[in-house]
Each structure stands twice: as C-alpha cells, then as structure tokens.
Amino acid sequence: MQLITKWIPKPITWPPPGLDLRQLPARLTHYMGLTPLEFLTAINALTLAQWAVKASHWWLPLCLPGSRRGPKQVYSDASILLLALVQTAWQMPYHVVIQYLKKQHELAVAMGFPCDAQGCPRIISQGHYWERRQDLGLVPLLLFMIGLVWQLTRLGVITGCRLILDATLLRAWHHADPGAAWVRYRNKPAVFGYKVHTLLCHAAMLPVLCVVTPANIHDAVLAIPMLLASVLLFGFHIQVVYADAAYFEYAILSFIVQVLGASAAIDYNLRRRGKRFLATLFFLSQWRRFVTGPRKGIERHFAWAKRYFGLKRFQCWTFLRVSQYVLLTYCIILGVALAAQRYGRPELRLSRAKVLVRALP
C-alpha cells in the first residue's frame, strides 16, 4: 500500500475516501429486490462517482471541455454517471429512465441533481442527457469500476491470489461501426465487432479489470499491463495466473514468474507439425484437466454476463459508446456483488435477478 501511495500524485487520494463498508441490516428473504435508491446507497455510488470524476479531471487535464459560452453547467458529471448506471442496470431506454427519475425525487437527490427554490430536483432532459453521457468519456467509468473492486477487496470477497485472463467477442450492432473490426478464428465464421479483455478473480468469480478493443487485437497484447495494474492498484499477491493458449508467450511467462513471483498455468497449443501425437499423452491430458482447468471459470463468467446482465444486448455503435456500455455492465456486476455482501447475503453476489428489483414502478 505504501508503494501505491507514492505512485499516485498527492492531490488525488487513494483509496477513495468516505466509503462506508459497514454491514447493513440483513435481508433473509429469498428475493432481496433492491430499488435503485437502495442499490446506489449500498455501493456508496454518489461518493464514489464524485471521486471518479475528480480523479479523471486530474489525470486527463487536456481532455476537459474548453471554455464555452452560455449558462453555467447545472448537472454534474457524477449525476450523469449514476443515471447511466441505473439505466444500464434496469435496461431502460433514454426516455423511460428520465420519466422514472422525474417521479422519484428522493432518488434524484441521491444522485446529486440540484433542487430549485421549491425544493424539487431539476431533472435533465433526454437530449441533454444523451450528449452529456457521450461527453463523460471512459476514464470516470473505469475509475468507478476500480473503486467498486477496491471495496470488494476490503470486504474480503476479491482476494486476487488466483487470476484468470481471457477475452470474449461482441458482435457489432451496426454494420458500419467505425470502431469495430473483423476477426476470424480457425474453423469458425468471421465476426465483426469488439473484444472484451477481462482479468477475473477465481475465488469470487468477479472481474477485476476489463479493456475493450476492436476484435482484431490479439488477446496477449494487454496481458502484462492488466496484471501490472492489478498489483499497483489493489496490492494483490498473485499466486497463480490461468490463461488459454493465446497467452503462451515467453514475455508473459517471464513476467508472471520473474516479476510477479507467481505460477503460470497457461495451456500450450501444439500447432507445430509432428507434435500432435503429444496431445494423447497421459501427462498432457492431466495438465489440461487439473492445472489449467480452473480457467474455464471465466467462460462461465462471460456466459452469465451476456445472458443475465445484458453484456451483448447493446444497441449503440462507435468505440466510445460500446466501451461505455461494457464498463457500465461490469460496474453492475460488481455492484450487485457488493450490495449482496453488505446486506449479509454473499450467496447472491452473482444473481442479478435476486438482488435487484425486477419491475420499477
């Protein structure tokens, strides 16, 4: 932790201050059904969003919007971030989430929306919200996700001892998406879309970091940066790193063994001619079954993230919009786990249907 404190500049506090991690009153019912207000309160959403926006402004001063004419900005970036989080969690269109927020004054105040002279919160319009969400960028969402991971680390849910590296493909929604790219694997049809590189904690089956790239980017390109970032940000003492054959490179193996001091359980693909007969040997089959077998957990993670959290059900295009949707979806996954843990229901940390309320009034 001392290394992390020295590495991060003084004006930005790390970890995020003011986060309440005390146990909340237990809900022993089978179906918790947290409302958006209860969900945001359980994950310290407003405090974390304000910190993420402030930190993004410090790290990227050149990306701030320039001086503009007109009235002063009324709605903060933190409020826009939380509104996008609620919209993604309950899969609502733009006009529906705005209409819902106009009826829920307490929720609007919890999101940080300002109030008028009569004490009623001022709600952003649909068109203005669409523009402000695009102007939000990616850095605040990434920092918000990092803050959720830090809370789960403090609660002991995410340990970081055994990590899994892998990537999954997402088909582009628009056929002319400028940020997407074509990729084709052997004996599989070509895919036009994006690739989500994920670092997963094996103990909790929860993501630690994720990066979105065009589909033609190789899986191994981001392996070392993601592992290094997990150690610097969270102070993980990594013991084993699981990955498939796409990560079997000497640079990655050397970094895991010599720099991290961990074991590399990476599968080996016998591509060279004349060595395919080795796949039938007993020791190689046992290696794939017991040593590299736990990496299949990330495939289950991608499956339920796409089915139950709507990772593949985005209706947007351009690299910025798709990346924002992926980061928001991963924030929902981590937020559900954090809320279930704080309410004393750790067995429900992977169940979105039992933690969040299904139908909003």
DOVO-437356 format. One record per residue (C-alpha): x, y, z. Coordinates in steps of 0.5 Angstrom, whole numbers. Each point is the difference from the previous one (the first is absolute). Example, Ala and Ser with C-alpha at 12.3 -4.5 7.8 and 13.67 -1.06 7.14 Angstrom:
<pt u="25" v="-9" w="16"/>
<pt u="2" v="7" w="-2"/>
END
This chain:
<pt u="0" v="0" w="0"/>
<pt u="6" v="5" w="1"/>
<pt u="2" v="-1" w="-7"/>
<pt u="-7" v="1" w="-3"/>
<pt u="0" v="7" w="5"/>
<pt u="7" v="2" w="-3"/>
<pt u="-2" v="-2" w="-7"/>
<pt u="-7" v="4" w="0"/>
<pt u="1" v="8" w="0"/>
<pt u="-1" v="4" w="6"/>
<pt u="-7" v="4" w="-2"/>
<pt u="-3" v="-7" w="-1"/>
<pt u="-2" v="-4" w="6"/>
<pt u="1" v="-8" w="-1"/>
<pt u="-4" v="-4" w="2"/>
<pt u="-7" v="4" w="-1"/>
<pt u="-1" v="4" w="7"/>
<pt u="-7" v="0" w="4"/>
<pt u="-2" v="-7" w="-3"/>
<pt u="-5" v="-4" w="6"/>
<pt u="1" v="-7" w="0"/>
<pt u="-4" v="-2" w="6"/>
<pt u="-5" v="-5" w="0"/>
<pt u="-7" v="1" w="-2"/>
<pt u="-6" v="-3" w="3"/>
<pt u="0" v="-7" w="-2"/>
<pt u="-6" v="-2" w="-5"/>
<pt u="-2" v="-7" w="1"/>
<pt u="-5" v="0" w="-6"/>
<pt u="1" v="-5" w="-6"/>
<pt u="0" v="6" w="-4"/>
<pt u="3" v="7" w="2"/>
<pt u="-3" v="4" w="-5"/>
<pt u="4" v="7" w="1"/>
<pt u="-2" v="6" w="-3"/>
<pt u="4" v="5" w="-4"/>
<pt u="1" v="4" w="6"/>
<pt u="2" v="-6" w="5"/>
<pt u="5" v="-2" w="-5"/>
<pt u="3" v="6" w="-1"/>
<pt u="1" v="1" w="8"/>
<pt u="2" v="-7" w="1"/>
<pt u="6" v="1" w="-5"/>
<pt u="2" v="8" w="2"/>
<pt u="-2" v="2" w="-7"/>
<pt u="0" v="7" w="1"/>
<pt u="6" v="1" w="4"/>
<pt u="4" v="-5" w="-5"/>
<pt u="-3" v="4" w="-6"/>
<pt u="3" v="6" w="2"/>
<pt u="7" v="-2" w="2"/>
<pt u="0" v="-4" w="-7"/>
<pt u="-2" v="7" w="-4"/>
<pt u="5" v="4" w="4"/>
<pt u="6" v="-5" w="-1"/>
<pt u="-2" v="0" w="-7"/>
<pt u="1" v="7" w="-1"/>
<pt u="7" v="0" w="4"/>
<pt u="2" v="-6" w="-4"/>
<pt u="-2" v="3" w="-7"/>
<pt u="0" v="8" w="0"/>
<pt u="1" v="0" w="-7"/>
<pt u="-7" v="-4" w="-1"/>
<pt u="-4" v="5" w="4"/>
<pt u="-5" v="4" w="-4"/>
<pt u="2" v="7" w="-2"/>
<pt u="-3" v="7" w="2"/>
<pt u="-7" v="0" w="-3"/>
<pt u="-5" v="6" w="-1"/>
<pt u="-7" v="-1" w="3"/>
<pt u="-2" v="-1" w="7"/>
<pt u="4" v="-4" w="6"/>
<pt u="-1" v="-7" w="0"/>
<pt u="-5" v="-3" w="4"/>
<pt u="0" v="-7" w="0"/>
<pt u="7" v="-3" w="3"/>
<pt u="4" v="-6" w="-4"/>
<pt u="-1" v="-4" w="7"/>
<pt u="-8" v="0" w="-1"/>
<pt u="0" v="-2" w="-8"/>
<pt u="5" v="-6" w="2"/>
<pt u="-5" v="-2" w="5"/>
<pt u="-6" v="1" w="-4"/>
<pt u="3" v="-4" w="-6"/>
<pt u="2" v="-6" w="6"/>
<pt u="-8" v="0" w="1"/>
<pt u="-2" v="0" w="-7"/>
<pt u="5" v="-6" w="-1"/>
<pt u="-2" v="-4" w="6"/>
<pt u="-7" v="0" w="-2"/>
<pt u="1" v="0" w="-7"/>
<pt u="-5" v="6" w="-1"/>
<pt u="0" v="5" w="-7"/>
<pt u="2" v="7" w="1"/>
<pt u="-7" v="3" w="0"/>
<pt u="-2" v="-5" w="5"/>
<pt u="6" v="1" w="5"/>
<pt u="-2" v="7" w="0"/>
<pt u="-7" v="0" w="1"/>
<pt u="1" v="-5" w="6"/>
<pt u="5" v="5" w="3"/>
<pt u="-5" v="5" w="0"/>
<pt u="-5" v="-4" w="4"/>
<pt u="6" v="-2" w="5"/>
<pt u="2" v="7" w="4"/>
<pt u="4" v="-4" w="5"/>
<pt u="4" v="-4" w="-5"/>
<pt u="1" v="7" w="-4"/>
<pt u="3" v="3" w="6"/>
<pt u="4" v="-6" w="2"/>
<pt u="3" v="0" w="-7"/>
<pt u="2" v="7" w="1"/>
<pt u="-4" v="4" w="-4"/>
<pt u="-2" v="7" w="2"/>
<pt u="-6" v="3" w="3"/>
<pt u="-4" v="6" w="-2"/>
<pt u="-3" v="5" w="5"/>
<pt u="-6" v="-4" w="2"/>
<pt u="5" v="-6" w="2"/>
<pt u="-2" v="-4" w="-6"/>
<pt u="6" v="-3" w="-4"/>
<pt u="2" v="2" w="-7"/>
<pt u="0" v="-6" w="-5"/>
<pt u="4" v="0" w="-6"/>
<pt u="-4" v="0" w="-7"/>
<pt u="1" v="-6" w="-4"/>
<pt u="4" v="3" w="-6"/>
<pt u="5" v="4" w="5"/>
<pt u="1" v="-7" w="4"/>
<pt u="2" v="-3" w="-7"/>
<pt u="5" v="5" w="-1"/>
<pt u="3" v="0" w="7"/>
<pt u="0" v="-7" w="0"/>
<pt u="5" v="0" w="-6"/>
<pt u="4" v="5" w="3"/>
<pt u="1" v="-3" w="6"/>
<pt u="5" v="-5" w="-3"/>
<pt u="3" v="-6" w="2"/>
<pt u="5" v="2" w="6"/>
<pt u="-5" v="1" w="5"/>
<pt u="-4" v="-6" w="-1"/>
<pt u="7" v="-4" w="0"/>
<pt u="2" v="3" w="7"/>
<pt u="-7" v="-1" w="3"/>
<pt u="1" v="-7" w="-2"/>
<pt u="6" v="0" w="3"/>
<pt u="-3" v="3" w="7"/>
<pt u="-5" v="-6" w="0"/>
<pt u="5" v="-5" w="-1"/>
<pt u="4" v="3" w="6"/>
<pt u="-6" v="0" w="4"/>
<pt u="-1" v="-8" w="-1"/>
<pt u="8" v="-1" w="1"/>
<pt u="-1" v="4" w="7"/>
<pt u="-6" v="-5" w="2"/>
<pt u="4" v="-6" w="-2"/>
<pt u="-4" v="-2" w="-6"/>
<pt u="5" v="1" w="-5"/>
<pt u="7" v="-3" w="2"/>
<pt u="4" v="1" w="-6"/>
<pt u="4" v="-6" w="1"/>
<pt u="-2" v="-4" w="-6"/>
<pt u="-2" v="4" w="-6"/>
<pt u="-2" v="-2" w="-7"/>
<pt u="1" v="3" w="-6"/>
<pt u="-5" v="0" w="-6"/>
<pt u="-3" v="3" w="-6"/>
<pt u="-7" v="0" w="-3"/>
<pt u="-3" v="2" w="-6"/>
<pt u="-6" v="5" w="-1"/>
<pt u="-4" v="1" w="-7"/>
<pt u="0" v="7" w="-2"/>
<pt u="-8" v="3" w="0"/>
<pt u="1" v="4" w="-6"/>
<pt u="3" v="-3" w="-7"/>
<pt u="4" v="6" w="-1"/>
<pt u="3" v="1" w="7"/>
<pt u="7" v="4" w="-1"/>
<pt u="3" v="-3" w="7"/>
<pt u="-2" v="-7" w="-2"/>
<pt u="5" v="-5" w="-4"/>
<pt u="0" v="-6" w="-3"/>
<pt u="3" v="-7" w="3"/>
<pt u="0" v="-7" w="-2"/>
<pt u="2" v="-6" w="4"/>
<pt u="1" v="-7" w="-3"/>
<pt u="-6" v="-4" w="-2"/>
<pt u="-4" v="6" w="3"/>
<pt u="-4" v="5" w="-4"/>
<pt u="2" v="7" w="0"/>
<pt u="-2" v="5" w="5"/>
<pt u="-1" v="8" w="-1"/>
<pt u="0" v="3" w="7"/>
<pt u="4" v="1" w="6"/>
<pt u="4" v="-4" w="5"/>
<pt u="0" v="1" w="8"/>
<pt u="6" v="-2" w="3"/>
<pt u="-1" v="-2" w="7"/>
<pt u="4" v="-1" w="7"/>
<pt u="-4" v="-5" w="4"/>
<pt u="1" v="-2" w="8"/>
<pt u="-1" v="-7" w="0"/>
<pt u="-2" v="0" w="7"/>
<pt u="-6" v="5" w="0"/>
<pt u="-1" v="-1" w="-8"/>
<pt u="-1" v="7" w="-1"/>
<pt u="4" v="5" w="-5"/>
<pt u="6" v="4" w="3"/>
<pt u="2" v="4" w="-7"/>
<pt u="-3" v="0" w="-7"/>
<pt u="2" v="3" w="-6"/>
<pt u="-4" v="1" w="-7"/>
<pt u="4" v="0" w="-6"/>
<pt u="-2" v="-2" w="-8"/>
<pt u="-1" v="-7" w="-1"/>
<pt u="7" v="-1" w="-4"/>
<pt u="4" v="2" w="6"/>
<pt u="4" v="-6" w="3"/>
<pt u="-2" v="-3" w="7"/>
<pt u="7" v="0" w="2"/>
<pt u="1" v="8" w="-1"/>
<pt u="-3" v="2" w="6"/>
<pt u="2" v="-6" w="5"/>
<pt u="6" v="4" w="3"/>
<pt u="-3" v="7" w="1"/>
<pt u="-6" v="-3" w="3"/>
<pt u="4" v="-5" w="5"/>
<pt u="4" v="6" w="2"/>
<pt u="-6" v="5" w="1"/>
<pt u="-3" v="-5" w="5"/>
<pt u="6" v="0" w="4"/>
<pt u="1" v="7" w="0"/>
<pt u="-7" v="2" w="2"/>
<pt u="-2" v="-6" w="4"/>
<pt u="6" v="-2" w="3"/>
<pt u="-1" v="-8" w="-2"/>
<pt u="5" v="-5" w="2"/>
<pt u="-2" v="-4" w="-6"/>
<pt u="2" v="-8" w="1"/>
<pt u="-3" v="-3" w="-7"/>
<pt u="-2" v="3" w="-7"/>
<pt u="-4" v="-4" w="-4"/>
<pt u="-1" v="1" w="-8"/>
<pt u="-1" v="-4" w="-6"/>
<pt u="5" v="-1" w="-6"/>
<pt u="-1" v="7" w="-3"/>
<pt u="4" v="3" w="6"/>
<pt u="6" v="-5" w="-1"/>
<pt u="6" v="5" w="-1"/>
<pt u="6" v="0" w="3"/>
<pt u="0" v="7" w="2"/>
<pt u="-7" v="-1" w="4"/>
<pt u="3" v="-7" w="3"/>
<pt u="6" v="4" w="2"/>
<pt u="-4" v="6" w="3"/>
<pt u="-4" v="-5" w="4"/>
<pt u="6" v="-4" w="3"/>
<pt u="5" v="5" w="1"/>
<pt u="-3" v="7" w="1"/>
<pt u="-7" v="-3" w="4"/>
<pt u="3" v="-6" w="3"/>
<pt u="-6" v="-4" w="-2"/>
<pt u="-1" v="-6" w="-3"/>
<pt u="-2" v="0" w="-8"/>
<pt u="-6" v="-5" w="-1"/>
<pt u="0" v="1" w="-8"/>
<pt u="-3" v="-5" w="-5"/>
<pt u="5" v="-2" w="-5"/>
<pt u="-3" v="-1" w="-7"/>
<pt u="4" v="-5" w="-4"/>
<pt u="0" v="4" w="-7"/>
<pt u="6" v="-3" w="-3"/>
<pt u="0" v="-6" w="-5"/>
<pt u="3" v="-6" w="3"/>
<pt u="-2" v="1" w="7"/>
<pt u="-8" v="-1" w="0"/>
<pt u="1" v="-7" w="3"/>
<pt u="3" v="3" w="7"/>
<pt u="-8" v="2" w="1"/>
<pt u="-1" v="-7" w="1"/>
<pt u="5" v="-1" w="6"/>
<pt u="-3" v="-1" w="7"/>
<pt u="4" v="5" w="3"/>
<pt u="-2" v="6" w="-5"/>
<pt u="-7" v="-2" w="1"/>
<pt u="0" v="0" w="7"/>
<pt u="4" v="7" w="0"/>
<pt u="-6" v="3" w="-4"/>
<pt u="-5" v="-3" w="5"/>
<pt u="3" v="2" w="7"/>
<pt u="5" v="5" w="-2"/>
<pt u="-4" v="5" w="-5"/>
<pt u="-7" v="-3" w="2"/>
<pt u="-2" v="6" w="4"/>
<pt u="1" v="5" w="-6"/>
<pt u="-7" v="-3" w="-2"/>
<pt u="-3" v="4" w="5"/>
<pt u="1" v="7" w="-4"/>
<pt u="-4" v="-4" w="-6"/>
<pt u="-6" v="0" w="5"/>
<pt u="1" v="7" w="2"/>
<pt u="-1" v="2" w="-7"/>
<pt u="-6" v="-4" w="-1"/>
<pt u="-4" v="2" w="6"/>
<pt u="3" v="8" w="-1"/>
<pt u="-3" v="-1" w="-7"/>
<pt u="-7" v="-3" w="2"/>
<pt u="-2" v="3" w="7"/>
<pt u="4" v="6" w="0"/>
<pt u="-1" v="2" w="-8"/>
<pt u="7" v="1" w="-2"/>
<pt u="-2" v="-2" w="-7"/>
<pt u="-6" v="4" w="-1"/>
<pt u="2" v="7" w="-1"/>
<pt u="-3" v="4" w="-6"/>
<pt u="6" v="5" w="-1"/>
<pt u="6" v="1" w="-4"/>
<pt u="7" v="3" w="0"/>
<pt u="5" v="-2" w="4"/>
<pt u="-2" v="5" w="6"/>
<pt u="-7" v="-2" w="0"/>
<pt u="2" v="-7" w="0"/>
<pt u="5" v="1" w="5"/>
<pt u="-4" v="4" w="5"/>
<pt u="-6" v="-6" w="0"/>
<pt u="5" v="-5" w="1"/>
<pt u="3" v="4" w="6"/>
<pt u="-7" v="1" w="3"/>
<pt u="-2" v="-7" w="-1"/>
<pt u="7" v="-2" w="4"/>
<pt u="-2" v="5" w="6"/>
<pt u="-7" v="-3" w="0"/>
<pt u="3" v="-7" w="1"/>
<pt u="5" v="3" w="6"/>
<pt u="-6" v="4" w="3"/>
<pt u="-4" v="-6" w="0"/>
<pt u="5" v="-4" w="4"/>
<pt u="2" v="6" w="5"/>
<pt u="-8" v="1" w="1"/>
<pt u="-1" v="-7" w="2"/>
<pt u="6" v="-1" w="4"/>
<pt u="-1" v="7" w="4"/>
<pt u="-7" v="-3" w="1"/>
<pt u="2" v="-7" w="3"/>
<pt u="-2" v="-4" w="-6"/>
<pt u="7" v="-2" w="-3"/>
<pt u="-3" v="-6" w="-4"/>
<pt u="-4" v="5" w="-4"/>
<pt u="6" v="4" w="-2"/>
<pt u="0" v="-3" w="-7"/>
<pt u="-8" v="0" w="-1"/>
<pt u="-3" v="7" w="-3"/>
<pt u="-7" v="-3" w="0"/>
<pt u="0" v="-1" w="7"/>
<pt u="4" v="6" w="3"/>
<pt u="-3" v="6" w="-5"/>
<pt u="-8" v="1" w="0"/>
<pt u="-3" v="-2" w="-7"/>
<pt u="-5" v="5" w="-1"/>
<pt u="0" v="7" w="1"/>
<pt u="-6" v="4" w="2"/>
END
